[in-house]
Amino acid sequence: MAYKWLCVLAAAALQVIGAARPMCPSDPNCVCGGTLAVELNCNVDGRTVKINLVPDIYINIKCENASSLDYNKLPRCANRHNTFKSVSFKDCPLPDTSFKDVLTNMGVSKTMALIFQNTKNLSGYFDRKHFAGLQDLTKLLLSINGNTQLPDNLFMDINNLTWLNIRSNSINLSENLLKPLERLETLEISHNHMTNISSNVFSHLTFLRKLSLWQNNVTWFSKDFFTGVNVLEELDLSSNGLNELPASIFKPLRKLKKLTLFSNKFSSLPRNLFKSNRELETVIILNNDVTLKELPRYLFGSLTNLKQVYIQRCGLETVPYDVFVNSPNVTNISLAYNNLETLPEAIFNDQINLLELDLSHNNLKDLEPKLFSSLVRLEFLNLDHNQLEEISGSTFSSLLSLIYLSVEHNHLKTVSSYLFSNNKQRMYISLAYNHLHFENKELDNNTWPMGRMSPFSNTYNLKVLNLSHNEFTNTFIDWYLNGHDTLDIRYNYIKYLNDKYANIESTIKRRRANQDHSTHHILIAHNPLHCHCSNWDFLKYMKRNNFKWDDVGTLQCSTWSKFCNEDALIVFYTISILFLLSLAAAMIALMFVMKQRLYKMTKHTLQQVLQPTHPKIRPLILIIKCAEQDDEFVQSNFMSAFTECQSVKAEIVHPNNPEKIKAHKHDENGVREKRLTLVIFSPNYLTSAYRDVNIKKIRGEMLKAKKTIYVFVDIGPDNSIYAFLKEQRDYRTTLLWGDPKFWDHFRVIVKYMMYSRHTAIRERGTHSGDTEFSALPGYPNLYAIDTFAHSQV
């Protein structure tokens, strides 16, 4: 009975799916396919046209190698006239008639959005007739090449547009072109080579709320340039080479909320630049091509709606104490990647609502004791890559809401014993890559608590406490007892974990009484840990109490398994004695029964045992991803190097023409292979692999990639996104071609990715079962390519 009901439900589901599936139009020149959407592959007079559509939603028309096309021969995509939300043409020639005639012939009676994109030089020019009859159109995107002039009356028949995007290489705007578009709310004009724009071009666009003039090479704006666009909310003037702004240029923009100024050439900014922009919420100034040494006083003062300020890679050396005065609602401030050596103590006095503060990649040598005294709501603080040597106890005392603190890659030697005494919340704290050891480094008026306690003795239940890459020679009791989820103490000089753990037992018992059975992770690898039984006993004791030593398997101590476990030792000796007695009895019996044959067998066995053997090298499958234009570079600099490494099998894959790599598991000797991906990340690769992907998504993919090494190689045309990713790279998984120690760093990264849980990579001449890399060169060919500097994002 249940089977019958199952069949009935399956049949009903198939009927519903069949009813929902769009019908394929019948056309002798087209092959139809697809499930949820109709996919047509048509041949129109020898030209390939691909059409993808979902009824009542969209139609996408893509032409391949068609410099001309008879649009009357396109298939009718609907039996009746349908309304579609959007219609797009990609790489298709301009029609001889209007787009309305083309759509009507295809069965489209009305569309709200029209997209025309052509990456090749158009053979014709746009004319008013192309948009005749499209009075219902509200959105229009024109991405075109080779069309330098748009006629003044082009948009006369589509005056209901609210959204217009014009992308071209060399288009010129006239004062009358946009006059019919009085209802326009969003206007984007990017990727042009305009050096000047008339101040009257936008004056009549009284409803304009979003304007982008990104990458237009406009080097100067008049002070009345934005007169008339009084309701503008978002403005992007990035990548224009601007070297100055009139003090009153933004005065008409009373409703301005977001301003973006990427990649310009400001050497200074006017003091009262944002005086009239009381609604301003976000200001972004990044990658300034010249040094902007200082900000004017009161630049962001008295902006009560200001939320986010990002000033990065501008060469800032000083910031005035009143730059944010009377702007108490700022939540995010980033002054990263500048040259700041000090900050005024009162700079953040009014920032009581600040949530994130990024001061990384500067030259800060010290922090004023009351620098963060007002930041009671701060949750994120990044001080990485500075030159801090000491942090006093009162520095973080006011940061009661802090949950993320990173002070990596500094020169810290001293940390106050009560630095985190007020921080009770679950935090992520990283002090990696410093010179800390907490040995006799007390500050004035400081006293250490009794016992071996660290500055974290009053900080409980941290998510992560990262103290790796420092100079610790001993551990501290509070590291184990304060309930941290993860403790990272790798790459230090620790020999003994804690041979006096009797005082830990009382704390463990209290934790059990409070039903705290959570597992805590400890990372201990890459320390010169002594193979003493006290370390083994401590490891066993902590494991029994829900502490997990994630990388204890990397510690090679034969003493522990042989002598430190008494029960195991007794069993081992008993089994060994019984085995030897049994072996002796068997040998005596065989001597009488098969004396001559046993002699030959013993001789053969001894020869096999004493014969020198060659250990198997663990092969590595190295997949090299690169652009086709970079093949010659990869062959000469990488493939030739890996060819000399007998245990490395390198294969090249292109992003646009990927080849299936055979899923090797074992080589002919039965040795299990390892796999690693090496991406030659050049501007050529970025263009071919991520043509339409935004920078945020690209960087996200790079951060999430597993067992992947990115090598930044400056081959190809200047690319602003490539320069930005190069600056923002993850130092643990990326390399720079041209680094004098390139291959040394390459070995370290491979070791970290592939062998961190096994035997370290050895030099040629030793046999560990791992891949040999000693044949690689000691340094790259610095003259193989021409390097160049990037300055735009």
Sequence and secondary structure as in RCSB ss.txt:
>XXXX:A:sequence
MAYKWLCVLAAAALQVIGAARPMCPSDPNCVCGGTLAVELNCNVDGRTVKINLVPDIYINIKCENASSLDYNKLP
RCANRHNTFKSVSFKDCPLPDTSFKDVLTNMGVSKTMALIFQNTKNLSGYFDRKHFAGLQDLTKLLLSINGNTQL
PDNLFMDINNLTWLNIRSNSINLSENLLKPLERLETLEISHNHMTNISSNVFSHLTFLRKLSLWQNNVTWFSKDF
FTGVNVLEELDLSSNGLNELPASIFKPLRKLKKLTLFSNKFSSLPRNLFKSNRELETVIILNNDVTLKELPRYLF
GSLTNLKQVYIQRCGLETVPYDVFVNSPNVTNISLAYNNLETLPEAIFNDQINLLELDLSHNNLKDLEPKLFSSL
VRLEFLNLDHNQLEEISGSTFSSLLSLIYLSVEHNHLKTVSSYLFSNNKQRMYISLAYNHLHFENKELDNNTWPM
GRMSPFSNTYNLKVLNLSHNEFTNTFIDWYLNGHDTLDIRYNYIKYLNDKYANIESTIKRRRANQDHSTHHILIA
HNPLHCHCSNWDFLKYMKRNNFKWDDVGTLQCSTWSKFCNEDALIVFYTISILFLLSLAAAMIALMFVMKQRLYK
MTKHTLQQVLQPTHPKIRPLILIIKCAEQDDEFVQSNFMSAFTECQSVKAEIVHPNNPEKIKAHKHDENGVREKR
LTLVIFSPNYLTSAYRDVNIKKIRGEMLKAKKTIYVFVDIGPDNSIYAFLKEQRDYRTTLLWGDPKFWDHFRVIV
KYMMYSRHTAIRERGTHSGDTEFSALPGYPNLYAIDTFAHSQV
>XXXX:A:secstr
 HHHHHHHHHHHHHHHHHHHS      TTEEEE SSSEEEEEEETTEEEEEEEETTTEEEEEEES SS  GGGS 
   SS EEEEEEEEES    SS HHHHHHHTTEEEEEEEEEEEEEE SS   GGGGTT TT  EEEEEEES  B 
 TTTTTT TT SEEEEE SS B  TTTTTT TT  EEEEES   S   TTSSTT TT  EEE TT       TTT
TTT TT  EEE  SS      TTTTTT TT  EEE  S   S   TTTTTT TT  EEEEE  SS   B  TTTT
TT TT  EEEEESS   B  TTTTTT TT  EEE  SS      TTTTTT TT  EEE  SS      TTTTTT 
TT  EEE  SS   EE TTTTTT TT  EEE  SS   EE TTTTTT  S  EEE  SS    SS   TT    S
SS  TTTT  S SEEE  SS  SB  HHHHHS  SEEE  SS   BS S  TTHHHHHHHHHHTT    EEEE  
SS     HHHHHHHHHHHHTTEEETTGGG   HHIIIII HHHHHHHHHHHHHHHHHHHHHHHHHHHHSHHHHHH
HHHHHHHHHHS        EEEEEE  GGGHHHHIIIIIHHHHT TTEEEEEE SSS        B TT  B EE
EEEEEE HHHHHHH TT  HHHHHHHHHH SSEEEEE   SS  HHHHHHHHT  TTTEEETT TTHHHHHHHHH
HHHHSTTS     TT   SS   TTS SS  TTSS        
